[in-house]
Amino acid sequence: MNTFICYDKCGTCKKAKKWLDAHGIAYEVRPIKEENPSQDELAEWIKKSGRPVRKFFNTSGQLYRSMQLKDRLKEMSEEEMIGLLASDGMLVKRPVFLSGENVLVGFKEEEWEAAIL
């Protein structure tokens, strides 16, 4: 089963959900704020996605900015960054869509089309 990890007040999540529904793609919803990803989950997703850990941070979020992570991440190890992401779901870029071996982060329609359809 596909898993759609999102925050219900996020505009990008709403767009992605609408796109999934329009294409008849079944999924389970997992609210990221209530069900924060674990370090193990994040490590697995990062590996499967082929993206660097930094791409999993919600850089436009209030928490990211208030913690001044733009500068702090440069000095952190990958393990430390994953631990930080696991500490609060609001730090994680969303939506995250899990489908088999595919892990999609953020919503780019072309990317999702190529991976899912």
C-alpha positions in Angstrom: 0.0 0.0 0.0 1.1 3.5 -0.8 1.6 5.9 2.1 1.0 9.7 1.8 2.8 11.5 4.6 1.5 15.1 4.9 0.4 18.0 7.0 -3.2 18.9 6.5 -2.6 22.7 6.5 0.1 22.5 3.9 -0.8 23.8 0.5 1.7 21.6 -1.4 0.2 18.5 0.4 -3.3 19.5 -0.7 -2.1 19.9 -4.3 -0.4 16.5 -4.2 -3.5 14.8 -2.6 -5.7 16.3 -5.3 -3.3 15.0 -8.0 -3.2 11.5 -6.5 -7.0 11.4 -6.2 -7.4 12.7 -9.8 -5.2 9.8 -11.0 -7.1 7.2 -8.9 -4.0 6.3 -6.9 -4.8 4.6 -3.6 -2.9 5.5 -0.5 -3.0 5.6 3.3 -2.7 9.1 4.9 -0.1 9.5 7.7 -0.2 12.9 9.4 3.5 13.9 9.9 2.9 16.1 12.9 1.1 13.3 14.9 3.1 10.4 13.5 6.7 11.7 13.3 9.0 9.6 11.2 11.6 7.7 13.2 15.4 7.9 12.6 15.3 4.4 11.0 12.4 5.3 8.7 14.1 8.5 7.6 17.5 6.8 7.0 15.7 4.2 4.8 13.8 6.9 2.9 16.9 8.9 2.3 18.7 5.9 1.0 15.8 4.9 -1.3 15.3 8.4 -2.6 18.9 8.9 -3.6 18.7 12.4 -2.3 21.0 14.0 0.2 19.7 14.4 3.8 19.5 18.2 3.4 16.8 17.8 0.7 14.5 16.3 3.4 14.4 19.5 5.4 11.4 21.8 5.2 13.5 24.9 4.5 10.5 27.2 4.3 9.1 26.2 7.6 8.9 28.4 10.7 10.7 25.9 12.9 13.6 25.5 10.4 14.1 29.3 10.4 13.7 29.8 14.1 16.3 27.1 14.8 18.6 28.8 12.2 19.3 25.5 10.5 20.5 27.0 7.3 23.8 27.7 9.0 23.8 24.9 11.5 23.3 22.0 9.0 26.7 22.7 7.4 28.4 21.6 10.6 26.3 18.5 11.3 26.9 14.9 10.3 24.3 13.0 8.3 23.4 11.0 11.5 22.9 14.3 13.4 20.7 15.7 10.7 18.5 12.5 10.6 18.2 12.7 14.4 17.1 16.3 14.1 14.5 15.4 11.4 13.2 12.6 13.6 12.8 15.0 16.5 9.9 17.0 14.9 7.8 16.2 11.8 7.5 19.9 11.0 11.2 19.9 10.0 10.6 17.3 7.3 9.8 18.5 3.8 6.4 17.3 2.7 4.6 15.6 1.3 6.4 12.3 1.4 5.0 9.6 -0.8 6.1 6.0 -0.3 5.3 3.5 -3.0 7.3 0.3 -3.1 10.9 1.4 -3.7 9.9 4.9 -4.6 10.3 7.7 -2.1 9.1 11.1 -3.3 9.7 14.2 -1.3 7.9 17.5 -2.0 5.5 17.7 -4.9 6.7 18.1 -8.4 4.0 16.8 -10.8 6.4 15.7 -13.5 8.5 13.8 -11.0 5.5 12.1 -9.5 4.1 11.2 -12.9 7.3 9.6 -14.0 7.6 7.6 -10.7 4.0 6.6 -10.1 2.1 6.4 -13.4 
